[in-house]
């Protein structure tokens, strides 16, 4: 049996927890993935992300903008439209998302579909 620590570990914010709090929301990795190349309009993201409802996509985009991962830009046109793009913080998360996607490709090559 392991002995219990007499002194608790210092209470530092876990960096993994901080990152996963940003990435862990429903559809978040998908949204960031499709914004990585260039800005997208809502309807384009809706078409890109199979299975996401308009309500959920709207909610997630709003949350991502509030967290500083996504920029929301109103494009002056007739009718007005909105474009979404990655912020610097959003771009910093892309290597992690790309690493997850690489594992996904390898799983597909092995015939593992979850």
N, CA, C and O of each residue as an XYZ file, in Angstrom:
456
protein
N       0.819     -1.162      0.000
C       0.000      0.000      0.000
C       0.880      1.247      0.000
O       1.898      1.305      0.689
N       0.469      2.247     -0.786
C       1.223      3.488     -0.848
C       0.979      4.336      0.390
O      -0.126      4.383      0.931
N       2.026      4.994      0.817
C       1.876      5.914      1.937
C       1.276      7.222      1.435
O       1.556      7.662      0.320
N       0.474      7.815      2.247
C      -0.097      9.121      1.921
C       0.959     10.192      2.108
O       1.827     10.087      2.974
N       0.870     11.212      1.293
C       1.784     12.337      1.450
C       1.449     13.087      2.735
O       0.283     13.290      3.072
N       2.480     13.484      3.430
C       2.252     14.275      4.637
C       1.962     15.722      4.280
O       1.253     16.421      5.004
N       2.516     16.168      3.157
C       2.332     17.553      2.733
C       1.688     17.545      1.354
O       2.157     16.839      0.461
N       0.630     18.310      1.167
C      -0.016     18.340     -0.155
C       0.892     18.993     -1.196
O       1.705     19.861     -0.878
N       0.737     18.559     -2.438
C       1.482     19.188     -3.522
C       1.032     20.629     -3.658
O      -0.101     20.977     -3.326
N       1.940     21.462     -4.153
C       1.581     22.865     -4.339
C       0.421     22.971     -5.313
O       0.314     22.188     -6.257
N      -0.423     23.919     -5.082
C      -1.629     24.102     -5.894
C      -1.322     25.013     -7.084
O      -1.561     26.220     -7.030
N      -0.795     24.431     -8.147
C      -0.576     25.153     -9.386
C      -1.676     24.751    -10.359
O      -2.171     23.624    -10.324
N      -2.042     25.663    -11.208
C      -3.020     25.323    -12.239
C      -2.381     24.314    -13.188
O      -1.285     24.538    -13.701
N      -3.067     23.219    -13.413
C      -2.563     22.185    -14.316
C      -2.632     22.700    -15.744
O      -3.710     23.091    -16.191
N      -1.531     22.714    -16.473
C      -1.565     23.230    -17.842
C      -2.449     22.389    -18.766
O      -3.059     22.927    -19.691
N      -2.523     21.102    -18.533
C      -3.387     20.251    -19.351
C      -4.842     20.612    -19.124
O      -5.627     20.684    -20.070
N      -5.200     20.838    -17.871
C      -6.574     21.220    -17.553
C      -6.932     22.555    -18.200
O      -8.037     22.723    -18.717
N      -6.000     23.496    -18.169
C      -6.248     24.806    -18.789
C      -6.522     24.663    -20.278
O      -7.454     25.270    -20.806
N      -5.715     23.867    -20.946
C      -5.874     23.665    -22.394
C      -7.162     22.906    -22.698
O      -7.894     23.264    -23.621
N      -7.436     21.864    -21.929
C      -8.631     21.064    -22.189
C      -9.911     21.836    -21.885
O     -10.953     21.559    -22.480
N      -9.846     22.801    -20.966
C     -11.012     23.653    -20.732
C     -11.359     24.448    -21.978
O     -12.530     24.738    -22.225
N     -10.356     24.801    -22.762
C     -10.601     25.521    -24.010
C     -11.071     24.584    -25.118
O     -11.978     24.921    -25.879
N     -10.455     23.413    -25.209
C     -10.746     22.486    -26.310
C     -11.893     21.532    -26.025
O     -12.423     20.914    -26.949
N     -12.286     21.401    -24.767
C     -13.205     20.347    -24.384
C     -14.667     20.569    -24.723
O     -15.465     19.640    -24.597
N     -15.041     21.744    -25.140
C     -16.447     21.999    -25.431
C     -16.926     21.276    -26.671
O     -16.142     20.925    -27.553
N     -18.229     21.061    -26.721
C     -18.827     20.374    -27.869
C     -18.509     21.127    -29.157
O     -18.756     22.328    -29.264
N     -17.970     20.422    -30.114
C     -17.676     20.917    -31.454
C     -16.496     21.890    -31.529
O     -16.157     22.342    -32.623
N     -15.870     22.222    -30.417
C     -14.780     23.197    -30.436
C     -13.634     22.782    -31.354
O     -13.226     23.582    -32.196
N     -13.093     21.560    -31.231
C     -11.992     21.199    -32.142
C     -12.403     21.269    -33.616
O     -11.604     21.660    -34.467
N     -13.651     20.888    -33.914
C     -14.128     20.935    -35.295
C     -14.156     22.375    -35.806
O     -13.709     22.649    -36.920
N     -14.673     23.281    -35.004
C     -14.763     24.687    -35.414
C     -13.371     25.247    -35.659
O     -13.125     25.875    -36.688
N     -12.464     25.024    -34.724
C     -11.100     25.539    -34.887
C     -10.420     24.919    -36.103
O      -9.683     25.600    -36.817
N     -10.661     23.633    -36.342
C     -10.076     22.935    -37.488
C     -10.479     23.596    -38.808
O      -9.644     23.817    -39.684
N     -11.756     23.904    -38.934
C     -12.237     24.483    -40.187
C     -11.913     25.963    -40.325
O     -12.008     26.515    -41.421
N     -11.532     26.609    -39.236
C     -11.121     28.021    -39.318
C      -9.616     28.173    -39.517
O      -9.131     29.291    -39.695
N      -8.875     27.079    -39.490
C      -7.415     27.189    -39.513
C      -6.877     27.776    -40.814
O      -5.873     28.488    -40.791
N      -7.507     27.502    -41.930
C      -6.970     27.963    -43.211
C      -7.320     29.421    -43.497
O      -6.463     30.212    -43.892
N      -8.578     29.760    -43.293
C      -9.009     31.131    -43.579
C     -10.363     31.402    -42.921
O     -11.031     30.473    -42.465
N     -10.764     32.670    -42.872
C     -12.047     33.010    -42.250
C     -13.216     32.317    -42.958
O     -13.180     32.075    -44.165
N     -14.247     32.007    -42.177
C     -15.434     31.325    -42.710
C     -16.679     32.047    -42.212
O     -16.701     32.593    -41.109
N     -17.708     32.039    -43.044
C     -19.014     32.537    -42.626
C     -19.741     31.430    -41.878
O     -19.381     30.257    -41.975
N     -20.772     31.823    -41.127
C     -21.541     30.866    -40.338
C     -22.056     29.727    -41.214
O     -21.910     28.555    -40.865
N     -22.655     30.071    -42.346
C     -23.241     29.037    -43.207
C     -22.178     28.079    -43.737
O     -22.456     26.895    -43.928
N     -20.976     28.571    -43.973
C     -19.891     27.697    -44.432
C     -19.482     26.721    -43.328
O     -19.270     25.535    -43.578
N     -19.376     27.243    -42.100
C     -19.041     26.356    -40.986
C     -20.136     25.318    -40.771
O     -19.851     24.150    -40.511
N     -21.373     25.744    -40.878
C     -22.516     24.834    -40.696
C     -22.440     23.701    -41.721
O     -22.691     22.542    -41.391
N     -22.091     24.041    -42.966
C     -21.959     23.019    -44.013
C     -20.731     22.129    -43.789
O     -20.769     20.932    -44.075
N     -19.646     22.714    -43.281
C     -18.399     21.961    -43.057
C     -18.542     20.914    -41.961
O     -18.025     19.803    -42.084
N     -19.248     21.270    -40.885
C     -19.289     20.430    -39.685
C     -20.568     19.607    -39.710
O     -21.643     20.085    -39.348
N     -20.431     18.386    -40.135
C     -21.571     17.488    -40.263
C     -22.163     17.159    -38.900
O     -21.454     16.693    -38.008
N     -23.454     17.399    -38.737
C     -24.144     17.008    -37.519
C     -24.345     18.099    -36.491
O     -25.075     17.890    -35.522
N     -23.728     19.253    -36.661
C     -23.908     20.328    -35.686
C     -25.167     21.118    -36.035
O     -25.415     21.423    -37.201
N     -25.955     21.444    -35.020
C     -27.163     22.249    -35.261
C     -26.789     23.725    -35.289
O     -25.757     24.126    -34.752
N     -27.631     24.518    -35.915
C     -27.394     25.961    -35.982
C     -27.352     26.564    -34.582
O     -26.534     27.441    -34.301
N     -28.230     26.094    -33.711
C     -28.290     26.617    -32.343
C     -26.981     26.359    -31.599
O     -26.434     27.260    -30.964
N     -26.486     25.134    -31.680
C     -25.251     24.775    -30.979
C     -24.058     25.499    -31.591
O     -23.186     25.972    -30.862
N     -24.005     25.592    -32.904
C     -22.902     26.284    -33.559
C     -22.881     27.760    -33.154
O     -21.819     28.318    -32.879
N     -24.046     28.383    -33.121
C     -24.136     29.781    -32.696
C     -23.620     29.947    -31.273
O     -22.846     30.861    -30.985
N     -24.052     29.059    -30.390
C     -23.645     29.113    -28.985
C     -22.143     28.921    -28.847
O     -21.482     29.669    -28.127
N     -21.599     27.917    -29.538
C     -20.163     27.643    -29.422
C     -19.333     28.786    -29.983
O     -18.323     29.159    -29.388
N     -19.738     29.354    -31.124
C     -18.982     30.468    -31.700
C     -18.970     31.658    -30.739
O     -17.947     32.327    -30.587
N     -20.091     31.915    -30.102
C     -20.163     33.008    -29.128
C     -19.222     32.733    -27.958
O     -18.495     33.628    -27.528
N     -19.230     31.501    -27.437
C     -18.352     31.139    -26.323
C     -16.882     31.227    -26.724
O     -16.052     31.717    -25.958
N     -16.564     30.750    -27.926
C     -15.178     30.794    -28.393
C     -14.696     32.228    -28.570
O     -13.532     32.528    -28.305
N     -15.574     33.109    -29.011
C     -15.222     34.526    -29.130
C     -14.990     35.132    -27.746
O     -14.059     35.916    -27.560
N     -15.833     34.771    -26.778
C     -15.672     35.280    -25.414
C     -14.387     34.767    -24.767
O     -13.785     35.465    -23.952
N     -13.962     33.551    -25.123
C     -12.721     32.975    -24.579
C     -11.486     33.501    -25.294
O     -10.364     33.246    -24.858
N     -11.678     34.229    -26.382
C     -10.544     34.780    -27.109
C      -9.920     33.844    -28.115
O      -8.776     34.054    -28.517
N     -10.645     32.803    -28.539
C     -10.116     31.868    -29.530
C     -10.525     32.226    -30.951
O      -9.840     31.870    -31.910
N     -11.642     32.931    -31.084
C     -12.216     33.227    -32.397
C     -12.555     34.713    -32.477
O     -13.070     35.301    -31.527
N     -12.255     35.307    -33.631
C     -12.688     36.670    -33.923
C     -14.014     36.616    -34.657
O     -14.223     35.750    -35.507
N     -14.908     37.533    -34.334
C     -16.191     37.681    -35.044
C     -16.157     39.047    -35.713
O     -16.083     40.073    -35.037
N     -16.212     39.061    -37.049
C     -16.110     40.298    -37.810
C     -17.348     40.476    -38.666
O     -17.685     39.613    -39.478
N     -18.027     41.610    -38.479
C     -19.181     41.932    -39.315
C     -18.648     42.537    -40.602
O     -17.925     43.533    -40.581
N     -19.010     41.926    -41.720
C     -18.558     42.369    -43.032
C     -19.626     43.299    -43.608
O     -20.775     42.893    -43.781
N     -19.252     44.540    -43.904
C     -20.247     45.468    -44.446
C     -20.617     45.080    -45.876
O     -19.855     45.314    -46.814
N     -21.763     44.503    -46.018
C     -22.266     44.094    -47.327
C     -23.779     44.166    -47.263
O     -24.354     44.481    -46.222
N     -24.401     43.878    -48.356
C     -25.861     43.887    -48.371
C     -26.348     42.517    -48.803
O     -26.178     42.186    -49.977
N     -26.935     41.702    -47.956
C     -27.137     41.951    -46.527
C     -25.828     41.771    -45.758
O     -24.911     41.106    -46.240
N     -25.743     42.363    -44.563
C     -24.516     42.214    -43.765
C     -24.250     40.739    -43.450
O     -25.176     39.955    -43.243
N     -22.997     40.392    -43.421
C     -22.640     39.022    -43.051
C     -21.556     39.061    -41.985
O     -20.945     40.100    -41.736
N     -21.331     37.918    -41.364
C     -20.353     37.807    -40.288
C     -19.339     36.741    -40.681
O     -19.704     35.669    -41.164
N     -18.070     37.044    -40.470
C     -17.009     36.072    -40.695
C     -16.329     35.753    -39.370
O     -16.193     36.606    -38.493
N     -15.909     34.504    -39.254
C     -15.194     34.046    -38.069
C     -13.792     33.642    -38.479
O     -13.589     33.045    -39.536
N     -12.824     33.974    -37.631
C     -11.431     33.613    -37.885
C     -10.765     33.296    -36.548
O     -11.288     33.626    -35.483
N      -9.611     32.656    -36.623
C      -8.872     32.318    -35.409
C      -8.102     33.530    -34.895
O      -7.556     34.309    -35.676
N      -8.067     33.676    -33.587
C      -7.191     34.653    -32.956
C      -5.804     34.029    -32.825
O      -5.598     32.872    -33.189
N      -4.876     34.792    -32.310
C      -3.538     34.251    -32.073
C      -3.606     33.060    -31.111
O      -2.940     32.048    -31.329
N      -4.412     33.179    -30.049
C      -4.570     32.072    -29.113
C      -5.184     30.856    -29.800
O      -4.766     29.727    -29.544
N      -6.158     31.071    -30.658
C      -6.752     29.969    -31.405
C      -5.734     29.272    -32.290
O      -5.733     28.046    -32.402
N      -4.857     30.065    -32.924
C      -3.808     29.479    -33.770
C      -2.796     28.697    -32.939
O      -2.228     27.714    -33.415
N      -2.567     29.129    -31.702
C      -1.622     28.413    -30.839
C      -2.118     27.008    -30.496
O      -1.312     26.126    -30.196
N      -3.418     26.793    -30.538
C      -3.982     25.472    -30.237
C      -3.927     24.513    -31.429
O      -4.136     23.311    -31.262
N      -3.650     25.024    -32.617
C      -3.697     24.185    -33.812
C      -2.718     23.018    -33.796
O      -3.091     21.938    -34.255
N      -1.484     23.162    -33.296
C      -0.607     21.980    -33.267
C      -1.201     20.827    -32.453
O      -1.035     19.664    -32.819
N      -1.892     21.141    -31.354
C      -2.515     20.082    -30.552
C      -3.645     19.416    -31.333
O      -3.774     18.192    -31.316
N      -4.457     20.212    -32.013
C      -5.571     19.663    -32.792
C      -5.039     18.858    -33.974
O      -5.583     17.803    -34.300
N      -3.984     19.347    -34.617
C      -3.389     18.618    -35.742
C      -2.799     17.285    -35.279
O      -2.875     16.292    -36.002
N      -2.209     17.254    -34.073
C      -1.671     15.994    -33.542
C      -2.806     14.991    -33.308
O      -2.657     13.803    -33.595
N      -3.923     15.466    -32.793
C      -5.081     14.583    -32.596
C      -5.585     14.079    -33.947
O      -5.919     12.903    -34.088
N      -5.639     14.967    -34.938
C      -6.092     14.564    -36.277
C      -5.143     13.530    -36.884
O      -5.591     12.599    -37.554
N      -3.842     13.687    -36.657
C      -2.874     12.705    -37.172
C      -3.140     11.319    -36.602
O      -3.074     10.326    -37.327
N      -3.436     11.245    -35.320
C      -3.775      9.960    -34.711
C      -5.069      9.433    -35.328
O      -5.196      8.232    -35.569
N      -6.025     10.316    -35.582
C      -7.275      9.904    -36.226
C      -7.041      9.302    -37.599
O      -7.660      8.297    -37.950
N      -6.144      9.912    -38.388
C      -5.819      9.353    -39.709
C      -5.210      7.954    -39.575
O      -5.545      7.049    -40.339
N      -4.313      7.788    -38.597
C      -3.679      6.479    -38.387
C      -4.704      5.426    -37.972
O      -4.642      4.278    -38.413
N      -5.643      5.827    -37.122
C      -6.702      4.891    -36.724
C      -7.547      4.488    -37.928
O      -7.905      3.320    -38.075
N      -7.862      5.449    -38.784
C      -8.636      5.141    -40.000
C      -7.879      4.190    -40.904
O      -8.472      3.273    -41.473
N      -6.568      4.395    -41.048
C      -5.744      3.506    -41.878
C      -5.769      2.076    -41.339
O      -5.698      1.119    -42.109
N      -5.869      1.936    -40.042
C      -5.903      0.614    -39.416
C      -7.311      0.029    -39.410
O      -7.524     -1.095    -38.957
N      -8.262      0.797    -39.912
C      -9.635      0.317    -39.960
C     -10.392      0.453    -38.654
O     -11.424     -0.186    -38.450
N      -9.864      1.302    -37.762
C     -10.525      1.497    -36.468
C     -11.436      2.708    -36.588
O     -10.969      3.838    -36.733
N     -12.726      2.464    -36.528
C     -13.728      3.514    -36.595
C     -14.501      3.534    -35.288
O     -15.206      2.576    -34.970
N     -14.382      4.587    -34.544
C     -15.075      4.684    -33.258
C     -16.231      5.650    -33.350
O     -16.936      5.865    -32.364
